[in-house]
Amino acid sequence: MSITKQTIAIVGAGVSMGSAIAKSIAGGNYRLLLFDTNLEQLGSLSEEILQDHPEADFEHMSCPHESSWEADIIILALPHSAEKELAEKIRDVAIQKIVISIANPIDEEFSKLTTRPETSAAEELQQWLPHSKVIKAFNTTFAADFEQPVIDGKQTDAFIAGDDEDALKTVTELLETVGFNPIIAGDLSVSGTLERMQLLLMQLTIENDYNWHAGWKILHN
């Protein structure tokens, strides 16, 4: 873990994944900047954080631009359909910063990805933020996995993809703080595979009634 406290902005902190990420890393060596348009959800999130981590360093922010300007790491806990507009708002303050894409671009029927076959949500985000270090992470896990990262006695694997080695190392530490077993899957071009993996897991979860608490695990010698 880095000795220097890093500042992490979570844009969309009030939704299920954003809230799960915030609560899971609040006990780590991080300062959290939480933004969401739903102030009621942010208030509930704050209460939950303080209940589990009374010394947590966090604050509510009034806009995503200010949050991203102060942050070292920016987590976009948003649907992919909202990322382009958000990227335009933060592009000037996200230069050379780590921006984490957690989005899975899946249609409402959970039948297919909405991105073109030759690209991914993370690669599109990198195009919209050409001077940022986009990392794919957190997309192969469900919100419930953050509260219980060990399933059936096995630590859930969480996959990471990106082109910057230092950024990958930083996000690896973040996943370890949450309680996942981080696996660097490759460069950002692997993101499409990771998004397809999660589409499959969602489909299996619906078919087999996993109650949205399931994860991936690579077993090896």
C-alpha positions as CSV (number, residue, x, y, z in Angstrom):
1,M,0.0,0.0,0.0
2,S,1.2,3.5,-0.9
3,I,2.4,5.5,2.2
4,T,1.1,8.7,0.7
5,K,-2.6,9.1,1.1
6,Q,-4.2,9.2,-2.4
7,T,-7.4,11.1,-3.2
8,I,-10.1,9.2,-5.0
9,A,-13.1,10.8,-6.6
10,I,-16.1,8.5,-7.1
11,V,-18.6,10.0,-9.6
12,G,-21.9,8.2,-9.1
13,A,-21.2,7.3,-5.5
14,G,-24.8,7.0,-4.6
15,V,-25.7,4.1,-6.9
16,S,-25.1,0.5,-5.9
17,M,-21.6,-0.1,-7.4
18,G,-20.4,3.4,-6.5
19,S,-21.6,3.0,-2.9
20,A,-20.1,-0.5,-2.6
21,I,-16.7,0.8,-3.8
22,A,-16.8,3.8,-1.5
23,K,-17.7,1.7,1.6
24,S,-15.1,-0.9,0.8
25,I,-12.1,1.5,0.4
26,A,-13.1,4.0,3.1
27,G,-11.0,2.1,5.6
28,G,-7.9,2.3,3.5
29,N,-5.3,5.0,3.1
30,Y,-7.5,7.1,0.9
31,R,-9.3,10.4,0.9
32,L,-12.7,10.0,-0.8
33,L,-14.5,12.7,-2.8
34,L,-18.1,11.6,-3.3
35,F,-20.3,13.0,-6.0
36,D,-23.9,12.1,-6.9
37,T,-26.9,14.1,-8.1
38,N,-29.0,12.2,-5.5
39,L,-28.2,13.9,-2.2
40,E,-30.4,11.5,-0.2
41,Q,-28.4,8.5,-1.4
42,L,-25.1,10.3,-0.5
43,G,-26.4,11.0,2.9
44,S,-27.3,7.4,3.5
45,L,-23.9,6.4,2.2
46,S,-22.1,8.7,4.6
47,E,-24.0,7.2,7.5
48,E,-22.9,3.7,6.5
49,I,-19.3,4.7,6.0
50,L,-19.1,6.3,9.4
51,Q,-20.8,3.4,11.1
52,D,-18.0,1.0,9.8
53,H,-15.1,3.5,9.6
54,P,-15.6,6.3,12.1
55,E,-12.2,7.8,11.1
56,A,-12.8,7.7,7.3
57,D,-11.6,10.7,5.4
58,F,-14.3,11.7,2.9
59,E,-16.5,14.6,1.8
60,H,-19.4,15.3,-0.5
61,M,-18.6,17.3,-3.7
62,S,-20.9,19.6,-5.5
63,C,-19.8,18.8,-9.1
64,P,-17.8,16.1,-11.0
65,H,-15.4,18.6,-12.4
66,E,-14.3,19.8,-8.9
67,S,-14.1,16.3,-7.7
68,S,-11.9,15.2,-10.6
69,W,-9.7,18.3,-10.3
70,E,-8.8,17.4,-6.7
71,A,-8.4,13.6,-7.2
72,D,-5.5,11.4,-8.0
73,I,-7.8,8.6,-9.1
74,I,-11.2,9.0,-10.7
75,I,-13.7,6.2,-10.6
76,L,-16.7,6.5,-12.9
77,A,-19.5,4.6,-11.3
78,L,-21.8,5.4,-14.2
79,P,-23.5,3.5,-17.0
80,H,-21.5,3.6,-20.2
81,S,-24.2,5.7,-21.9
82,A,-23.4,8.6,-19.5
83,E,-19.6,8.4,-19.8
84,K,-19.1,10.5,-22.9
85,E,-20.9,13.5,-21.5
86,L,-19.0,13.2,-18.2
87,A,-15.7,12.8,-20.0
88,E,-16.3,16.1,-21.8
89,K,-16.8,17.8,-18.4
90,I,-13.7,16.5,-16.8
91,R,-11.2,16.1,-19.7
92,D,-9.2,19.2,-18.8
93,V,-8.7,18.1,-15.1
94,A,-8.2,14.4,-15.8
95,I,-4.9,14.8,-17.7
96,Q,-2.4,12.1,-16.7
97,K,-4.7,10.9,-13.9
98,I,-6.0,7.3,-13.5
99,V,-9.6,7.0,-14.6
100,I,-11.2,3.7,-13.8
101,S,-13.9,2.4,-16.1
102,I,-16.3,0.0,-14.3
103,A,-19.0,0.1,-16.9
104,N,-20.5,-3.0,-18.7
105,P,-22.3,-1.8,-21.8
106,I,-25.1,-4.3,-21.7
107,D,-28.6,-3.9,-23.1
108,E,-31.7,-3.9,-20.9
109,E,-32.5,-7.6,-21.7
110,F,-28.9,-8.7,-20.7
111,S,-28.6,-10.3,-24.1
112,K,-25.7,-8.5,-25.7
113,L,-23.1,-5.7,-25.4
114,T,-24.1,-2.3,-26.9
115,T,-20.6,-1.4,-28.0
116,R,-19.2,-2.4,-31.4
117,P,-17.5,-5.8,-31.5
118,E,-14.1,-4.4,-32.2
119,T,-14.0,-2.1,-29.2
120,S,-15.1,-1.8,-25.5
121,A,-16.5,0.7,-23.0
122,A,-13.0,1.3,-21.6
123,E,-11.4,1.8,-25.0
124,E,-14.1,4.3,-25.9
125,L,-13.5,6.1,-22.7
126,Q,-9.8,6.2,-23.5
127,Q,-10.7,7.9,-26.8
128,W,-12.8,10.5,-25.0
129,L,-10.0,11.1,-22.4
130,P,-6.9,10.8,-24.6
131,H,-4.5,12.2,-22.0
132,S,-5.8,10.1,-19.0
133,K,-4.7,6.6,-17.9
134,V,-7.8,4.6,-18.3
135,I,-7.9,1.3,-16.4
136,K,-10.6,-1.3,-16.6
137,A,-11.5,-2.6,-13.1
138,F,-14.4,-3.6,-10.9
139,N,-16.6,-4.6,-13.9
140,T,-16.3,-8.3,-13.3
141,T,-17.8,-8.1,-9.8
142,F,-21.3,-7.5,-8.4
143,A,-22.1,-4.9,-5.7
144,A,-22.8,-7.7,-3.1
145,D,-19.3,-9.1,-3.7
146,F,-17.7,-6.1,-2.0
147,E,-19.4,-6.9,1.3
148,Q,-18.6,-10.6,1.0
149,P,-15.5,-11.0,-1.3
150,V,-15.1,-14.6,-0.2
151,I,-17.6,-16.9,-1.8
152,D,-17.8,-20.5,-0.9
153,G,-14.5,-20.2,0.9
154,K,-12.7,-18.7,-2.1
155,Q,-11.5,-15.1,-2.6
156,T,-13.2,-13.5,-5.6
157,D,-10.8,-12.7,-8.4
158,A,-11.1,-9.2,-9.9
159,F,-9.6,-8.5,-13.3
160,I,-7.7,-5.4,-14.4
161,A,-6.7,-4.2,-17.8
162,G,-4.7,-1.1,-18.9
163,D,-1.8,0.3,-20.8
164,D,0.1,2.0,-18.0
165,E,2.2,-0.2,-15.6
166,D,2.2,2.2,-12.7
167,A,-1.5,2.8,-13.0
168,L,-2.1,-1.0,-13.0
169,K,0.0,-1.3,-9.8
170,T,-2.0,1.5,-8.1
171,V,-5.4,-0.1,-9.0
172,T,-4.1,-3.5,-7.9
173,E,-3.5,-2.1,-4.4
174,L,-7.0,-0.6,-4.5
175,L,-8.5,-4.0,-5.2
176,E,-6.5,-5.6,-2.5
177,T,-7.9,-3.0,0.0
178,V,-11.4,-4.0,-1.1
179,G,-10.6,-7.7,-0.4
180,F,-10.5,-9.1,-3.9
181,N,-7.7,-11.1,-5.5
182,P,-6.5,-8.8,-8.3
183,I,-5.4,-10.3,-11.6
184,I,-3.9,-8.1,-14.4
185,A,-5.5,-9.5,-17.5
186,G,-3.5,-7.5,-20.1
187,D,-3.6,-4.1,-21.8
188,L,-6.7,-2.1,-22.4
189,S,-7.6,-4.1,-25.5
190,V,-8.5,-7.0,-23.1
191,S,-11.4,-4.9,-21.7
192,G,-13.8,-6.2,-24.3
193,T,-13.2,-9.7,-23.1
194,L,-13.7,-8.6,-19.5
195,E,-17.0,-7.0,-20.4
196,R,-18.2,-10.1,-22.2
197,M,-17.2,-12.2,-19.2
198,Q,-19.5,-10.1,-17.0
199,L,-22.3,-10.3,-19.5
200,L,-22.0,-14.1,-19.2
201,L,-21.9,-14.0,-15.4
202,M,-25.1,-11.8,-15.4
203,Q,-26.9,-14.2,-17.7
204,L,-25.9,-17.2,-15.5
205,T,-26.9,-15.3,-12.4
206,I,-30.4,-14.6,-13.8
207,E,-30.8,-18.2,-15.1
208,N,-29.5,-19.9,-11.9
209,D,-30.8,-17.5,-9.3
210,Y,-27.4,-16.6,-7.8
211,N,-29.1,-13.6,-6.0
212,W,-26.5,-11.2,-7.6
213,H,-23.8,-12.6,-5.4
214,A,-21.4,-14.4,-7.7
215,G,-17.8,-14.0,-9.0
216,W,-15.0,-15.4,-11.0
217,K,-12.2,-17.6,-9.7
218,I,-9.2,-19.0,-11.6
219,L,-8.1,-22.3,-10.1
220,H,-4.5,-23.3,-10.8
221,N,-1.5,-25.2,-9.4
